Amino acid sequence: MCNRYRMTAKEVDLAVTFGIRPPYEKDEEYPVGDIFPTGKKTPFYGKVIVQDGAERKLERMEWGVPTQVPSVRDPSVKLTKYVTNVRNLNSSFWRSMLTTPARRCLVPVTAFSEYGLAPGEDGKKPLHWFDVPSRPIFAFAGIWRPTERGNAYGFLTTEPNAIVAPIHPKAMPVILHDDDYDRWLTAPWDELKDLVAPYPSQLMRVEGMSSADAEDARSSVLF
């Protein structure tokens, strides 16, 4: 699961990249660096792009959609879990957002991280960072919904590509191509299923991995 990513671009750069017209918030908060999931007592925020009529807007939301899950100790007790990564697209909970264009969003990113499988010499799992060199700012396919604490978002995940799989074999975020932004925000869900796919590994870069292993991963694509 991707539970830490970076957004270090300024507001004006986000506006230019995603076609947002002023007015938008001043650069009082950004760049903020690493963004972490929200928690029951600690609200962490990220910026997302939503479609409002014919225009796009930049909004600040909590990262983590609250859901009720049964307690392991007592299933009759419901606990609040903040879900950051969305994988089960057949779930009725997520489907209501996926099938409503107004509940989809773009999550701007400059890099995302995953912990490696094997501990390093210090006994800790190394943190690897992934980015797209040709795209200083890219976007995850996101969804959002209103909650009692305000609006909250998550983003879709899919099978990992060849550069992510050696580090995190379970999943990777759904990275959208620039040409797919409008589709994600406006098109019917049945026309978007092809977007839920691994991003081409040869277009990505990873830090915290040997250069030879990184080059081998970039040279192959996992579909």
N, C-alpha and C positions, 0 to 999 in steps of 0.2 A: 504494500500500500504506500502511496505517496502521501506522506503526512508532513511534508516540509517543502516549500518551494520559495523562489525568490521573485520579487518584482522590484527592480531597482531603477526602472525608467521614470522619468518625470511625467507629470500630468500632460504637458504639451506634447510629449512624444507619444503617449497613449492616444491622445486626441487625434493626432495625425495618422497614426497607424490604423485606428479603428473608425475613422470618419466621424468623429464626434465634434459637434459645433459648440463654440462657447455660448453661454457661460458654463464653466465647470470649476471644480474646486481648485483653490490655489495650492501650490506645492508646500503646504505646511506639514503634511504627513509623509510625503514621499521625497526621495526614496527611503523606504523603511527596511529594505533588506529582506531577511527571511520572514516568511509568513507561516504560522503554525495553526493547527486546528483550535477551534473554540473548545471550551469545557463547561462543565456545569456551573462553576463559579467564576471562570475567567473567559470573558468574551474577547476573542481575537478576530480581527477584521481583515478582509482583503477587498480589492476592487474588482467589480465585474461590469461587463457591458451588457445592457439590456436594450431591447427594441421597444420604443415608445411611439406608436403610430408610425410615421414615416422617418423618424429620427432615432438615433442611438444615444443612449445616456450612460454615463459612468456613475455607478452607485457603490456605496460602501456597505458590505454585508458581513455577517458572521460566517466563518468557514466551518460548516458542520450542520447538517439538517437533523433536528431532534426527532427521534423515534422512540416509541415505548417498547421495551423488551422485558420478558420475564426474568426475575432474579434466579440465579442458579440455586441458591439456598432455599428459596421459597417462590415457586412459579406463580403463586397468586399475587405476589408483589411485583409491580411494574417499575422498571428503572428507565431513566432517560439516557439514551445513547446518541451521541452526535456523530452522524455518518458523513464522512468526508469524501469517500470514494464509492461510486455507484457501479456495480457490476451486474446485478440481477435485473436485467431490463424487462423481464416478464412480471416482476412484482407490481401489483396494483398500486402500491404506494408510490413508486417511481413513475409508473406508466402515466398516471394522471398529469405529471409534470412534463414528461417527454412528449405527450400528444397535444400539449397546449403550447403553441409557439411563444406566447407571452411569458411562459415559465421556463424558457430556455435562456441561457446566457453564455457569453464568452468570458473565460477566466484568463486575463493577461498574465504572462509568465516570461521571465528572462532565463530561468533555470529551475530544474526540480531535482530532488535528491532521493536516493535509496541507500540503505545500509547493505554492505556486502555480506556474503554468507559466512565467510571464514574470519575469525578474529585475527588481528594483526599481532605484531610482537608485543604490544602493550596489553594484549588480552581483550581489546575492544574491537568491535566490528567497524571497519572503515566506512566513512560516509562518502558516497560517490555523487557527483553532480553532473547532470545531463543538460545540454543546451543544443540549439540549432544555429551553427555559425552564420549561415546566410540570412537568418531572421533574428535580429537582436531582441525583438519582442514577438512571441508567438502566443497561441491561445489554446486552452483546453476546452472541450465541449462540456459546458456546464448546465446545471438545472438549479432552480431556486424556488423558494416558497415563503409566504409570510408565516411568522411564528409569534408566540406570545412575547418573545424577546426582541422581535424585529425580523427583518428578512434574513434568510440563511441560504447558503448555496453549497453545492457539492459538484464533483465532476465525474464523468464517465471514465471507466478503465476497460482495457481489453487485453488480449494476449500480448506478451512482450515481444519486441523485435530482437534481432540478433545482437544488438549492442546492450540492451537492457537485460535480456534473459540470463546471461552468466552471473549477473549481480542480483537480480530480482526475478526469478523464474515464474512467479505467479501472475503478474500483471504489470501494465504500464498505463499512464494516463492517455486518453484519446486526444491526440494533438491534431487540430484542424489545419488544413491548408488555407492560405489567405483567400483563395477563390471560393471557399466553402462557408465563409462567415455569414453571408446573406442567407444561404440555404438553411444553416443551423438555426438562425433566428426567426425565420419566416415560413419555411416549407412544412408540409404535412409530414408526420413522423414516418409513415410508410415509405417516403422518398429519401429518408436519411439513414437508413440502416447500413448502407455501404460506407458511411463515414466512421462507423464504429470499427476501426481496424488499426493495426500497428502502423506507426509512422515509419517511413523508409529509414532503415538504420544507417545507410550511407550518407544521409543528410545530417546526422547527429554527431555529437562529440561527448566524450565522458572524461571527467577528471577523477583521479584517484585509482586509475587502472593503468597497468603497464602499457607503454606505447605500442608494443607488438600485439598484445591482446586486443587493444582498442582498434588497431588497424585491421586485424582479422575479423573483428565483429562488424566493422563498417563495410567490409568487402562482401558481405552476404546479407540477404534480406529474408526475414521470416514472415511469410504471409499466413 
